[in-house]
Amino acid sequence: MAMSAATAATLLPRSSTGTPRLASTYPSSSAAHGRSRLLPIRCQSPGVDKTTKPKRNLFDNASNLLTNLLAGGNLKNMPVAEGAVTDLFDRPLFYSLYDWFLEHGSVYKLAFGPKSFVVVSDPIVARYILRENAFSYDKGVLAEILEPIMGKGLIPADLDTWKQRRKVITPGFHALFIEAMVRVFTKCSERTILKLEALIEKGDHGDKSTTVNLEEEFSNLALDIIGLGVFNFDFDSVNKESPVIKAVYGTLFEAEHRSTFYIPYWNLPLTQWIVPRQRKFRSDLKVINNCLDDLIKNAKETRQEADVEKLQQRDYSSLKDASLLRFLVDMRGADVDDRQLRDDLMTMLIAGHETTAAVLTWSIFLLAQNPTKMRKAQAEIDSVLIDGVITAEKLKKLEYIRLIIVEALRLYPQPPLLIRRSLRPDKLPGGYNGAKEGYEIPAGTDIFLSIYNLHRSPYFWDRPNEFEPERFTVPKKDENIEGWAGFDPDRSPGAMYPNEIIADFAFLPFGGGPRKCVGDQFALLESTVALALLLQKFDVELRGSPDEVEMVTGATIHTKNGLWCRLRKRS
């Protein structure tokens, strides 16, 4: 999920950062985590003048020559992106992929030296890869990078392990569990609200306000929710630090580092003992694994075995431990060794934490630039939460808040890229404006599904770079696009949030097909509760200009120096 995005950067020269803004942007790029300052860059949108070709240096020309000699014939009739290689050092990878998408079309070959990749920005082709022919593809290099961290968890797992574990884990996200989790979401969010209110009371601002890094607060909140909801452990990271919390964040940083560093030096002999950050990673992983092992041991000692149907009918309102770990341990016929359980928990910890913190950050970033939409959201919250209490039923009435969440995921998808590798020769559909005969690819072809391009495609979205939560309520169909069923809010009855079915794969916030994220509803509801409770209590504005919010692309799209906002208590 989140981790599959930036792993693309391990296959290409390393991407850096940009500044996220609404609509057509001219962001100021800056290097992440201490890298050098870069020149201003531009994220192009439809209509940009493309007559000026990028200047290429000797390195660019040498790379393109090597490509033609060694990789040029593998993907015969596909358009080839031949932009300057050095572009990829100046800005996030998905910016360049977007520019090439506008120039070369929805399916093109991106090649550097002896290695080539297929970049897909079309819902018809994405649907084919993710759903119609899903088992002809695996996660490729993603699994190789994340295996030391997540083991055989759902994201990096081989196909056989994935099939076994998904059958066990998916039933755990049943309706009564989700309802119980709404109470966990509320408890943790209220803890964050109390902290922010205390900061306002202690502050010296006469207007009863405080300035905080909301991205950091959202990160702590997401960690607490994952801890309680997935394995019944209260990190309480909103209020304190502990060795386990430090180890979790250390592991998160290392996971992101490995996803964005294009030379896997950690695989070299003795590296894990010689390189300081790798020694720290081993230490952090040991702390977390010991914690998870203890939780698994305690859960097994109090095991109450039952069939899946009985587990799903438990009275979750009175259960002391309603966590997903409890469900997995108690499930009859699902016996598994502690190592596999630990891998499952570690995967959900990392992937779930990253996605939620990011979507909340960008939701506030977008709302703070659109005060009218923020007031509309607060009016809905005030009318639905009259008594201040959130329930699963009330969440169904918070329609505009839910639309804000999915629109933030459209503009800032988490992750911006999905990675697949073909297990056998295949023929991809041509997609919109592509080759009618399709594109033949050999086994072993690495594919980047650009979710960022899909979500901002001018062919499938009106005003694709604008923040318009209301767009998800309006049907859209283009008879000129053969093979795409259009956008229909009624296509997925009962769905609380727009999904890939409603948009026929033009909207893929959690992937699609059999390997779609199992925790999508958990993450969406968690984000909705947190955003609603925050906006119920506070007015929010950015501390400075939106241009000052610099972007870092790693496992997810997040900020370089935090999302600093001024919060005022609402009267």
Phi, psi and omega in degrees: 000255181301323187288344184282349185288292192285352178299337175306328183291344177286343182264349183230168171307146191292132176278157178245231189230169174213185177247119182284135174216169179279152176059208179295132188238151175231068190282156174268116186275144178217148183281143183276149171052048171091001178285166189291156179293139182244167180289156177301145181230171183231131173268106186289149173233168182308137179101354178291140179294117184250018181285335181274113180278146180293144175284138181246138179262185183300321179297317179298313182295321179295320180295317180295323177297316179297322178300312182298324182285318191254332186237356189295331186266356185288329183235087201298298191262017185272139175303147184243129175276120181237041177288174180292127179302324184293344173305326186287346176273343190264346187198170180301144182305319187290340173296311180295320178299326179290316178300315180292328175299315179294330183274319190252347179109183190282343175225119179213164179263132175244119187229139176222116182061224185279359187247137177232156183222151174257126178254123184247127179229033187229132182294330180293316179288321178299318179299321179296314184289317187276330185238307189289329180226040191301323187276007171266006183224146172235188185276355174061228185296337179305313181296323182295323183282320188270349182303319179296338182263311186259356180059238178251038173294172188302325185290305182271358188298146171293166189300317182295315179296319180300315181300317180294314185285326180295322178299329182276317188282321185304315180299340180292337179267051182274173189300315182291327176296314180298320177298318178295324180292333177302323177292323177293316178302317182294314180302313182290321179295320179296327177296320177294318180299315179300320178297316181293322177295321178295322177297322178293317181295325181279342185289167181253016177281130181290340182266020179054059180225168174211155178250124184222159173272097184292331177299318178295318179295320178293325178296315178296317180299314181297322179296317179297319181294314179299317181301311182287318186285325185268316182224025170056045178232127182264100177294325186048043182288345175298327188246346186206169173245156176207166178303324180292316180298315178300320180293321178298311180294324176299319179291321176300316180295321180291321177300317178293318178303315182290333180282343185242355181262124192276357174242112183284066184297338182294348178273351181290148180303139176071356182302319185293345177255336185268314185282123184305316183292332178283327173296318178296320179299315178300320179293315179298316181297323179294319178299314181293315181298321177296319178297312180295321179299319178295318180295320178295317179300314180296320180295321181288329178292336179248028184296137173234088189295138178201162176289161182305315183299320179293320179297322181286345181259006179298157176277089185289344179289338182246359180290132177289326179235101180256019187289163177295325177301316178302317179299313184294322181289322184279347185291123180289136177083005182246030181302134181211153181289160183299328181297317180293318177300318180296320177298318179299314182293318180298319179298315181291327178298310185286309184294317182292321181294312185299314185296311185295315179300321182289315183294324177293320179300310184285333175298314179292319178304317181287316181295323182296336177269356182227075185303327179297317179291325177295317179295324177297318179297315181294325177296320177295316179300315182297324182283330183271318184261057183299320180268003176081001185256132176262132173231169178300323179292320180291330178299328178295335181270349179273061187295315184292323177298317179296322179292326176298316180300312183287330176291324174296322177290332176291312183285325179232074184295144181235092014264164176282346178223144166247149183241135173223159174226132182288133180273343181208164177302144183209167174237116178279147172298158179285334182073188182292125179064015178264186180294127183297330180279356180083191183227121177279135178232144178279166172299144179088005179288127176274133185237132172257114171271107185276097178294324177302314179294317178302314186286342179241020182290127178290349180275338185239354180227139171279137180046060191298336183265004181267147177274100184224084180304331183293344184301332185284356178262356187249123177297149178217128179217133177240109183295342181280349180260097182289130177097353178248124186281355179085185181255122182222107181300342182265003185285339181237080185303135177087351181289128179283336183230144173304145184216188183292335179289314179301321184262005183047050172072014170275347179231114187228063183293336181230028183077196180195167181078193186299332182261022174297150180303129181283342184258024185298315181292324175304309183293319182293315180292321177302315179294321181296314179299312183297316181294318181297315181291325178293313182288336176294325186263332191228150161268141186233135172220153178291145179293325181227208179282151174302332180296340182278350180273096183275148188253141174239132176253120177224236175297328175223178173270115179220182186269160180280317185237021178094164176255092184275122185229155172259126180251134174236138177293134176283144178279000000 
